[in-house]
Structures are given as structure tokens and as C-alpha cells.
Amino acid sequence: MSDFNDLREDATKQYEQSQAEYKPAAGTYSASPRASSRKMFGMTSLQRFIILVMLLLSTCMIGALCLFATGKIAF
């Protein structure tokens, strides 16, 4: 049982030593307030959500039409 305690203590010491030796680089990146607005393709999250819902609905409709055209389902 003492072997496991020794392993835990060794792992804790190694972790603490690696954290003490860590020094961030001098030229670290700092995000500007504008970059943190999280706009993708110039759209807000609501606009992206609406686009994705429309894409999902069109995919479902095209899939249903293909199934109907091939006779796999009937309306």
C-alpha cells in the first residue's frame, strides 16, 4: 500500500516542479475585444443558427423527395 502513496507523492512533486519551471513566452498573444466577439463569416450566432436550420430542413426535404421518387415511401 505504501508503494501507491509513494507514486502519488512522486507524481505530485514532478507536477509541481514542471509548473514552477513554466514561463510564458515574452510575445504572448492577447486577444483584442473585437476578436473576442465570436463572429464567424461576419454573422451573429442567431444568423448562423437560422442558416443551419434552413440547411437541415432543405436536406430533409430533398431526402424525402428522393425516397418518394424512387418509390421507397408513399405519401
DSSP file (Angstrom, degrees, kcal/mol; ACC not computed):
  #  RESIDUE AA STRUCTURE BP1 BP2  ACC     N-H-->O    O-->H-N    N-H-->O    O-->H-N    TCO  KAPPA ALPHA  PHI   PSI    X-CA   Y-CA   Z-CA
    1    1 A M     >        0   0    0      0, 0.0     4,-1.3     0, 0.0     3,-0.4   0.000 360.0 360.0 360.0 -32.8    0.0    0.0    0.0
    2    2 A S  H  >  +     0   0    0      1,-0.2     4,-2.3     2,-0.2     5,-0.2   0.780 360.0  66.0 -69.5 -23.8    2.9    2.4    0.7
    3    3 A D  H  > S+     0   0    0      1,-0.2     4,-2.0     2,-0.2    -1,-0.2   0.902 100.6  49.2 -63.2 -40.0    4.1    1.9   -2.9
    4    4 A F  H  > S+     0   0    0     -3,-0.4     4,-2.2     2,-0.2    -1,-0.2   0.885 109.5  51.4 -67.7 -37.5    1.0    3.6   -4.2
    5    5 A N  H  X S+     0   0    0     -4,-1.3     4,-2.4     1,-0.2    -1,-0.2   0.898 109.1  51.4 -64.4 -39.9    1.4    6.5   -1.8
    6    6 A D  H  X S+     0   0    0     -4,-2.3     4,-2.6     1,-0.2    -2,-0.2   0.897 108.6  51.5 -63.6 -39.7    5.0    6.9   -2.9
    7    7 A L  H  X S+     0   0    0     -4,-2.0     4,-2.5     2,-0.2    -2,-0.2   0.913 109.9  49.2 -63.3 -42.3    3.8    7.0   -6.5
    8    8 A R  H  X S+     0   0    0     -4,-2.2     4,-2.4     2,-0.2    -2,-0.2   0.922 112.1  47.9 -63.1 -43.7    1.3    9.7   -5.8
    9    9 A E  H  X S+     0   0    0     -4,-2.4     4,-2.5     2,-0.2    -2,-0.2   0.910 112.1  49.6 -65.1 -41.6    3.8   11.8   -3.9
   10   10 A D  H  X S+     0   0    0     -4,-2.6     4,-2.4     2,-0.2    -2,-0.2   0.918 111.8  48.3 -62.1 -43.5    6.3   11.4   -6.8
   11   11 A A  H  X S+     0   0    0     -4,-2.5     4,-2.2     1,-0.2    -2,-0.2   0.895 111.7  50.1 -64.8 -39.4    3.8   12.4   -9.4
   12   12 A T  H  X S+     0   0    0     -4,-2.4     4,-2.4     2,-0.2    -2,-0.2   0.914 111.1  48.7 -64.9 -42.8    2.7   15.5   -7.3
   13   13 A K  H  X S+     0   0    0     -4,-2.5     4,-2.3     1,-0.2    -2,-0.2   0.915 111.6  49.2 -63.3 -43.3    6.3   16.6   -6.9
   14   14 A Q  H  X S+     0   0    0     -4,-2.4     4,-2.2     1,-0.2    -1,-0.2   0.894 111.9  49.1 -64.0 -39.5    7.0   16.2  -10.6
   15   15 A Y  H  X S+     0   0    0     -4,-2.2     4,-2.1     2,-0.2    -2,-0.2   0.927 111.4  48.5 -65.8 -44.3    3.9   18.2  -11.5
   16   16 A E  H  X S+     0   0    0     -4,-2.4     4,-1.9     1,-0.2    -2,-0.2   0.885 111.6  50.2 -64.1 -38.4    4.7   21.0   -9.1
   17   17 A Q  H  X S+     0   0    0     -4,-2.3     4,-1.7     2,-0.2    -1,-0.2   0.901 110.2  49.3 -66.5 -40.7    8.3   21.2  -10.4
   18   18 A S  H  X S+     0   0    0     -4,-2.2     4,-0.7     1,-0.2    -2,-0.2   0.860 111.8  49.3 -68.4 -33.4    7.1   21.4  -14.0
   19   19 A Q  H  < S+     0   0    0     -4,-2.1     3,-0.3     1,-0.2    -1,-0.2   0.858 109.4  51.9 -71.9 -34.2    4.6   24.1  -13.1
   20   20 A A  H  < S+     0   0    0     -4,-1.9    -2,-0.2     1,-0.2    -1,-0.2   0.835 110.0  49.4 -69.5 -32.2    7.3   26.1  -11.3
   21   21 A E  H  < S+     0   0    0     -4,-1.7     2,-0.3    -5,-0.1    -1,-0.2   0.637  86.9 107.4 -81.0 -14.8    9.6   25.9  -14.4
   22   22 A Y     <  +     0   0    0     -4,-0.7    -3,-0.0    -3,-0.3    -4,-0.0  -0.479  42.1 173.6 -71.6 127.9    6.9   27.1  -16.8
   23   23 A K        -     0   0    0     -2,-0.3     3,-0.1     0, 0.0    -3,-0.0  -0.989  29.5-124.6-133.5 124.4    7.4   30.6  -18.0
   24   24 A P        -     0   0    0      0, 0.0     4,-0.1     0, 0.0     0, 0.0  -0.317  37.0 -96.2 -66.8 152.6    5.2   32.1  -20.7
   25   25 A A    >   -     0   0    0      1,-0.1     3,-0.7     2,-0.1     0, 0.0  -0.259  27.9-120.3 -66.4 154.9    6.8   33.4  -23.8
   26   26 A A  T 3  S+     0   0    0      1,-0.3     2,-0.6    -3,-0.1    -1,-0.1   0.869 108.2  50.9 -67.3 -37.2    7.5   37.2  -24.0
   27   27 A G  T 3  S+     0   0    0      2,-0.0    -1,-0.3     0, 0.0    -2,-0.1  -0.323  78.9 164.7 -98.3  51.5    5.4   37.7  -27.1
   28   28 A T    <   -     0   0    0     -3,-0.7     2,-0.3    -2,-0.6    -2,-0.0  -0.321  41.3-106.3 -69.8 153.1    2.2   36.0  -26.0
   29   29 A Y        -     0   0    0     -2,-0.0     2,-0.5     2,-0.0    -1,-0.1  -0.614  30.5-167.2 -81.5 131.7   -1.0   36.7  -27.9
   30   30 A S        -     0   0    0     -2,-0.3     2,-0.2     0, 0.0    -1,-0.0  -0.986  21.2-128.3-120.3 124.9   -3.6   38.9  -26.3
   31   31 A A        -     0   0    0     -2,-0.5    -2,-0.0     1,-0.1     5,-0.0  -0.471  18.8-132.4 -73.4 134.8   -7.0   38.9  -27.8
   32   32 A S     >  -     0   0    0     -2,-0.2     4,-1.3     1,-0.1     3,-0.4  -0.481  24.5-110.7 -79.9 158.8   -8.5   42.2  -28.7
   33   33 A P  T  4 S+     0   0    0      0, 0.0    -1,-0.1     0, 0.0     4,-0.1   0.837 118.8  55.0 -59.4 -31.5  -12.1   43.0  -27.7
   34   34 A R  T >4 S+     0   0    0      1,-0.2     3,-1.1     2,-0.2     4,-0.1   0.875 105.4  51.2 -70.1 -36.7  -13.1   42.9  -31.3
   35   35 A A  G >4 S+     0   0    0     -3,-0.4     3,-0.8     1,-0.2    -1,-0.2   0.750 102.9  60.6 -72.1 -23.5  -11.6   39.4  -31.9
   36   36 A S  G 3< S+     0   0    0     -4,-1.3    -1,-0.2     1,-0.2    -2,-0.2   0.386  75.5  92.2 -86.6   6.0  -13.5   38.0  -28.9
   37   37 A S  G <  S-     0   0    0     -3,-1.1    -1,-0.2    -4,-0.1    -2,-0.1   0.613  87.8-136.1 -75.7  -9.9  -16.9   38.9  -30.3
   38   38 A R    <   +     0   0    0     -3,-0.8     2,-0.5     1,-0.2    -2,-0.1   0.856  41.5 162.2  61.9  41.1  -17.0   35.4  -31.8
   39   39 A K        -     0   0    0     -4,-0.1     2,-0.5     5,-0.1    -1,-0.2  -0.822  20.5-163.5 -93.0 128.8  -18.4   36.3  -35.3
   40   40 A M  B >  S-A   43   0A   0      3,-1.1     3,-1.8    -2,-0.5     8,-0.0  -0.952  75.7  -7.7-113.2 129.3  -17.9   33.7  -37.9
   41   41 A F  T 3  S-     0   0    0     -2,-0.5    -1,-0.2     1,-0.3     3,-0.1   0.741 125.0 -67.3  57.6  25.4  -18.2   34.8  -41.6
   42   42 A G  T 3  S+     0   0    0      1,-0.3     2,-0.3    -3,-0.1    -1,-0.3   0.664 108.0 121.4  74.0  16.9  -19.4   38.1  -40.3
   43   43 A M  B <   -A   40   0A   0     -3,-1.8    -3,-1.1     1,-0.0    -1,-0.3  -0.834  60.4-124.1-113.5 150.5  -22.7   36.6  -38.9
   44   44 A T     >  -     0   0    0     -2,-0.3     4,-2.2    -5,-0.2     5,-0.2  -0.319  36.1-101.3 -79.0 172.2  -24.0   36.6  -35.4
   45   45 A S  H  > S+     0   0    0      1,-0.2     4,-2.2     2,-0.2     5,-0.1   0.868 122.9  53.4 -65.9 -35.4  -24.9   33.3  -33.6
   46   46 A L  H  > S+     0   0    0      2,-0.2     4,-2.3     1,-0.2    -1,-0.2   0.913 108.7  49.2 -65.3 -41.7  -28.6   33.8  -34.3
   47   47 A Q  H  > S+     0   0    0      2,-0.2     4,-2.1     1,-0.2    -2,-0.2   0.910 111.5  48.9 -64.3 -41.9  -27.9   34.3  -38.0
   48   48 A R  H  X S+     0   0    0     -4,-2.2     4,-2.4     1,-0.2    -1,-0.2   0.894 109.9  52.6 -63.8 -39.2  -25.8   31.1  -38.2
   49   49 A F  H  X S+     0   0    0     -4,-2.2     4,-2.3     2,-0.2    -2,-0.2   0.918 109.1  48.7 -62.6 -43.8  -28.5   29.2  -36.3
   50   50 A I  H  X S+     0   0    0     -4,-2.3     4,-2.4     1,-0.2    -1,-0.2   0.908 111.1  50.5 -63.9 -41.8  -31.1   30.2  -38.8
   51   51 A I  H  X S+     0   0    0     -4,-2.1     4,-2.3     1,-0.2    -1,-0.2   0.922 111.5  48.4 -60.7 -44.0  -28.9   29.3  -41.8
   52   52 A L  H  X S+     0   0    0     -4,-2.4     4,-2.4     2,-0.2    -2,-0.2   0.874 110.4  50.6 -67.3 -36.9  -28.2   25.8  -40.2
   53   53 A V  H  X S+     0   0    0     -4,-2.3     4,-2.6     2,-0.2    -1,-0.2   0.916 111.1  49.0 -65.7 -42.1  -31.9   25.2  -39.6
   54   54 A M  H  X S+     0   0    0     -4,-2.4     4,-2.3     1,-0.2    -2,-0.2   0.898 111.4  49.7 -63.9 -39.4  -32.7   26.1  -43.2
   55   55 A L  H  X S+     0   0    0     -4,-2.3     4,-2.1     2,-0.2    -2,-0.2   0.898 111.0  49.8 -64.9 -40.8  -30.0   23.8  -44.4
   56   56 A L  H  X S+     0   0    0     -4,-2.4     4,-2.3     2,-0.2    -2,-0.2   0.928 112.1  47.3 -63.2 -45.6  -31.3   21.0  -42.2
   57   57 A L  H  X S+     0   0    0     -4,-2.6     4,-2.5     1,-0.2    -2,-0.2   0.904 111.9  49.4 -64.7 -41.1  -34.9   21.4  -43.5
   58   58 A S  H  X S+     0   0    0     -4,-2.3     4,-2.5     2,-0.2    -1,-0.2   0.891 110.7  50.9 -66.7 -36.9  -33.8   21.5  -47.1
   59   59 A T  H  X S+     0   0    0     -4,-2.1     4,-2.4     2,-0.2    -2,-0.2   0.918 111.5  47.6 -64.3 -43.0  -31.7   18.3  -46.6
   60   60 A C  H  X S+     0   0    0     -4,-2.3     4,-2.4     2,-0.2    -2,-0.2   0.903 113.0  48.6 -64.7 -40.7  -34.7   16.6  -45.0
   61   61 A M  H  X S+     0   0    0     -4,-2.5     4,-2.4     2,-0.2    -2,-0.2   0.918 112.0  47.8 -66.5 -42.7  -37.0   17.7  -47.8
   62   62 A I  H  X S+     0   0    0     -4,-2.5     4,-2.2     2,-0.2    -2,-0.2   0.905 112.5  50.1 -64.7 -40.8  -34.6   16.6  -50.6
   63   63 A G  H  X S+     0   0    0     -4,-2.4     4,-2.2     2,-0.2    -2,-0.2   0.911 111.3  48.1 -63.1 -42.6  -34.1   13.3  -48.9
   64   64 A A  H  X S+     0   0    0     -4,-2.4     4,-2.2     1,-0.2    -2,-0.2   0.895 111.4  50.5 -65.2 -39.7  -37.9   12.7  -48.6
   65   65 A L  H  X S+     0   0    0     -4,-2.4     4,-2.6     2,-0.2    -1,-0.2   0.883 109.4  50.9 -66.1 -37.8  -38.4   13.7  -52.3
   66   66 A C  H  X S+     0   0    0     -4,-2.2     4,-1.9     2,-0.2     6,-0.2   0.909 110.8  48.7 -65.4 -41.3  -35.6   11.2  -53.3
   67   67 A L  H  <>S+     0   0    0     -4,-2.2     5,-1.9     1,-0.2     6,-1.1   0.894 113.1  47.6 -63.8 -39.1  -37.3    8.5  -51.3
   68   68 A F  H ><5S+     0   0    0     -4,-2.2     3,-0.7     1,-0.2    -2,-0.2   0.896 110.8  51.7 -67.8 -40.3  -40.7    9.3  -52.9
   69   69 A A  H 3<5S+     0   0    0     -4,-2.6    -2,-0.2     1,-0.2    -1,-0.2   0.850 111.2  46.7 -66.6 -34.2  -39.2    9.4  -56.4
   70   70 A T  T 3<5S-     0   0    0     -4,-1.9    -1,-0.2    -5,-0.2    -2,-0.2   0.512 113.9-117.3 -87.5  -3.2  -37.6    6.0  -56.1
   71   71 A G  T < 5S+     0   0    0     -3,-0.7    -3,-0.2    -4,-0.5    -4,-0.1   0.638  77.7 126.3  81.4  15.0  -40.8    4.5  -54.6
   72   72 A K  S   <S+     0   0    0     -5,-1.9     2,-0.3    -6,-0.2    -4,-0.2   0.800  80.4  18.6 -74.8 -28.8  -39.3    3.6  -51.2
   73   73 A I  S    S-     0   0    0     -6,-1.1     2,-0.4    -9,-0.1    -2,-0.2  -0.933  70.3-149.1-134.9 161.6  -42.1    5.5  -49.5
   74   74 A A              0   0    0     -2,-0.3    -6,-0.0     1,-0.1    -7,-0.0  -0.997 360.0 360.0-133.2 139.6  -45.5    6.7  -50.5
   75   75 A F              0   0    0     -2,-0.4    -1,-0.1    -7,-0.1    -7,-0.0   0.442 360.0 360.0 -89.8 360.0  -47.3    9.8  -49.3
